[in-house]
Amino acid sequence: MDELVDILDNQGNPLGVSRMKSEAHREGFFHPTVHVWFYTSDGQVLIQQRGRQKDTYPLLWDVSVAGHIGAGESIEKSAVREVSEEIGLKIRPSDLQKIGVFKSVQKHSESLIDCEFHHTFLCELRVSLEKLKEQESEVESLALLPIIQFREEVLGLGTDKYVPHTKEYYSTIIEALEKTFRANL
């Protein structure tokens, strides 16, 4: 779905202009996104298999919920909206724990260049996997994985089942998940 997104400079600062998401991707304009990683109190992480019709990384496993921040929309409001849309779960902004902003540049083709700043959060999943409702156009499947297994898979050698985020990104996510899990013991 095409939508208006705010355009950022290469440091993540708003430029005061908005463009359609398709134009931002075609021209390689930086824009903001949200990533929400869900975890359970027993040390698991929710991962999402991207829909088979996605333009980028179809059927690869990725962050629990991700999406573009609409023009003029607050980061937290966007995260809450994306969670509701993609997995049918109602959360509040106060449920989100921000862990960082990550700059990402992925050139998929001459006409598809993702230049994004991922505003990244953790959020505790307090319902069973069966209670989640996958958005058909975005999500192929959802799975819970022990954090230790997730660590081994995304930081291990030669795995190609996950979206290729940077090692720094995955390491930061895993450290934050492990720290949160230890704090909840």
C-alpha positions as CSV (number, residue, x, y, z in Angstrom):
1,M,0.0,0.0,0.0
2,D,1.4,3.4,-0.9
3,E,1.3,6.1,1.7
4,L,2.8,9.5,2.5
5,V,6.0,9.3,4.6
6,D,8.2,12.1,6.0
7,I,11.6,12.5,4.3
8,L,14.7,12.6,6.5
9,D,18.3,13.7,5.9
10,N,21.0,11.0,6.1
11,Q,21.3,11.7,9.9
12,G,17.6,11.0,10.5
13,N,16.5,14.6,10.8
14,P,13.2,15.6,9.3
15,L,13.4,17.8,6.2
16,G,9.9,19.1,6.4
17,V,8.7,17.4,3.3
18,S,6.6,14.2,2.7
19,R,6.6,12.0,-0.4
20,M,4.8,8.8,-1.3
21,K,6.5,5.7,0.0
22,S,6.9,4.4,-3.6
23,E,8.8,7.6,-4.5
24,A,11.0,7.4,-1.4
25,H,11.9,3.8,-2.3
26,R,12.4,4.7,-6.0
27,E,14.6,7.7,-5.3
28,G,16.4,6.3,-2.1
29,F,15.0,9.0,0.2
30,F,15.5,8.4,3.9
31,H,12.3,7.9,5.9
32,P,11.3,6.5,9.3
33,T,10.0,3.1,10.1
34,V,9.1,1.2,13.3
35,H,10.3,-2.3,14.4
36,V,8.6,-4.0,17.4
37,W,10.2,-7.1,18.8
38,F,7.9,-9.1,21.0
39,Y,9.2,-11.4,23.7
40,T,7.6,-13.7,26.3
41,S,8.2,-13.9,30.0
42,D,9.7,-17.4,29.5
43,G,12.4,-16.2,27.2
44,Q,11.0,-16.6,23.7
45,V,11.0,-14.1,20.8
46,L,8.2,-13.7,18.2
47,I,9.4,-13.8,14.7
48,Q,7.4,-13.1,11.5
49,Q,7.7,-14.8,8.2
50,R,7.2,-12.1,5.5
51,G,4.4,-12.5,3.1
52,R,5.1,-14.3,-0.2
53,Q,3.9,-11.3,-2.2
54,K,6.3,-8.8,-0.5
55,D,8.7,-6.9,-2.9
56,T,11.6,-7.4,-0.6
57,Y,12.7,-10.6,1.2
58,P,9.5,-12.6,0.6
59,L,9.1,-15.6,3.0
60,L,12.2,-14.7,5.0
61,W,11.9,-14.4,8.8
62,D,12.1,-11.0,10.4
63,V,11.1,-8.7,13.2
64,S,7.8,-9.4,15.0
65,V,6.1,-6.3,13.5
66,A,7.5,-3.6,11.2
67,G,6.1,-0.8,9.1
68,H,6.4,2.7,7.8
69,I,5.6,5.7,9.9
70,G,3.0,7.8,8.1
71,A,3.6,11.4,7.4
72,G,3.0,13.5,10.5
73,E,2.3,10.3,12.6
74,S,4.1,9.9,16.0
75,I,6.5,7.0,16.3
76,E,4.6,5.4,19.1
77,K,1.2,5.8,17.4
78,S,2.7,4.2,14.3
79,A,4.1,1.2,16.3
80,V,0.7,0.7,18.0
81,R,-1.1,0.9,14.6
82,E,1.3,-1.5,12.9
83,V,1.0,-4.1,15.7
84,S,-2.8,-4.0,15.4
85,E,-2.7,-4.3,11.6
86,E,-0.1,-7.0,11.3
87,I,-0.8,-9.3,14.2
88,G,-4.2,-8.1,15.5
89,L,-3.0,-7.2,18.9
90,K,-4.0,-4.2,20.9
91,I,-1.1,-2.5,22.8
92,R,-0.6,0.9,24.4
93,P,2.4,3.2,23.8
94,S,3.4,2.7,27.4
95,D,3.9,-1.1,26.6
96,L,6.8,-0.1,24.2
97,Q,10.4,-0.1,25.4
98,K,12.6,1.8,22.9
99,I,16.0,0.3,22.4
100,G,17.4,2.4,19.6
101,V,17.2,3.8,16.1
102,F,19.1,2.0,13.3
103,K,20.1,3.4,10.0
104,S,19.6,0.9,7.2
105,V,20.4,1.2,3.4
106,Q,19.4,-1.7,1.2
107,K,19.6,-1.4,-2.6
108,H,17.4,-4.1,-3.9
109,S,17.4,-2.9,-7.5
110,E,17.8,0.4,-9.5
111,S,14.2,1.3,-8.7
112,L,13.9,0.0,-5.1
113,I,16.3,1.5,-2.6
114,D,15.3,1.2,1.1
115,C,16.9,4.1,3.0
116,E,15.3,3.9,6.5
117,F,15.7,4.7,10.1
118,H,14.2,1.9,12.2
119,H,12.8,3.1,15.5
120,T,13.1,-0.1,17.4
121,F,11.1,-1.3,20.4
122,L,10.7,-4.3,22.7
123,C,7.2,-5.3,23.9
124,E,6.1,-8.2,26.1
125,L,3.7,-10.6,24.4
126,R,1.1,-11.5,27.0
127,V,-1.2,-13.6,24.9
128,S,-0.7,-17.0,23.3
129,L,0.5,-17.3,19.7
130,E,-2.9,-18.7,18.7
131,K,-4.6,-15.4,19.7
132,L,-2.7,-13.4,17.1
133,K,-4.3,-12.7,13.8
134,E,-1.9,-12.5,10.8
135,Q,-2.4,-9.8,8.2
136,E,-2.7,-11.8,5.0
137,S,-1.0,-9.3,2.7
138,E,2.0,-8.8,5.0
139,V,2.5,-11.9,7.1
140,E,2.9,-15.5,6.0
141,S,3.4,-17.0,9.4
142,L,4.4,-16.3,13.1
143,A,6.6,-18.3,15.4
144,L,8.0,-18.2,18.9
145,L,11.6,-19.2,19.2
146,P,13.8,-19.4,22.4
147,I,16.0,-16.4,22.5
148,I,19.1,-18.6,22.7
149,Q,18.1,-20.4,19.5
150,F,17.3,-17.0,17.8
151,R,20.8,-15.8,18.8
152,E,22.5,-18.9,17.3
153,E,20.5,-18.6,14.1
154,V,20.9,-14.9,13.3
155,L,24.5,-14.6,14.5
156,G,25.6,-18.0,13.3
157,L,27.3,-18.8,10.1
158,G,25.6,-19.3,6.8
159,T,21.9,-18.9,7.7
160,D,19.8,-17.4,5.0
161,K,16.3,-17.8,6.5
162,Y,16.3,-14.3,8.0
163,V,16.2,-10.8,6.5
164,P,19.8,-9.7,6.3
165,H,19.9,-6.9,8.9
166,T,23.4,-6.0,10.1
167,K,25.2,-8.0,12.8
168,E,25.1,-4.8,15.0
169,Y,21.3,-4.6,14.7
170,Y,20.8,-8.3,15.6
171,S,23.3,-8.1,18.4
172,T,21.6,-5.1,19.9
173,I,18.2,-6.7,19.7
174,I,19.5,-9.9,21.3
175,E,21.3,-8.1,24.1
176,A,18.2,-6.0,24.9
177,L,16.0,-9.2,24.9
178,E,18.4,-11.1,27.1
179,K,18.7,-8.1,29.5
180,T,14.9,-7.7,29.7
181,F,14.4,-11.5,30.2
182,R,17.0,-11.5,33.1
183,A,15.3,-8.5,34.7
184,N,12.0,-10.4,34.7
185,L,13.3,-13.5,36.5
